[in-house]
């Protein structure tokens, strides 16, 4: 069992590095307290890898990838709208959603995003050859450790960048996740997904530059035109 824990922890930790779940974790950490995000990640990791172990060790089944990806894409698009509304309400201080609403959102988005992902497939394969409880414990710990590093990166950004900018960035990232899952994983149109995501990135950067340039113009420095 100890071998199963160590092998699963190492495999999942490495598989999570640079994966979309790390980006999702960092996105949530830009908006919410670190312990709330880590709690949601831990619950989601237990659920996802528990399901993986059940599939690999007990059932030997496969999951329908495209329907799950479609549901996940819709969820991320809704999260993007939700985040943007929190940022834009009243044009004043950004509101932080309460933990009782945030944790279910984190858990649901992680579960949907991880179903059929390479991390889950690796856990399924490990559970078919190793002790199921050890695989479950090790895979859960590996995901929590990897995503904990993403939370630390998000907190570092939170200290250095304005809060409204970070909420806008989080909204754009959720939008990109949703569009990529929709066109690539759900519809199988990778080139379309790349084109759409690339276009959104360009538009977001241009909008930010224009807004930033407009904000730097001080109307008090503008001199009134002399009468003719």
Secondary structure, DSSP 4 states (H G I P E B T S, - for coil): -HHHHHHHHHHHHHHHTTSHHHHHHHHHHTTS-HHHHHHHHHHHHHHHHHHHHIIIIII-----HHHHHHHHHHHHHHHHHHHHHHHHGGGSSPP---HHHHHHHHHHHHHHHHTTSHHHHHHHHHHHHS-HHHHHHHHHHHHHHHHHHHHHHHHHHHHHS-HHHHHHHHHHHHHHHHHHIIIIIIT--HHHHHHHHHHHHHHHHHHHHHHHHHHT--GGGPPPPPP-
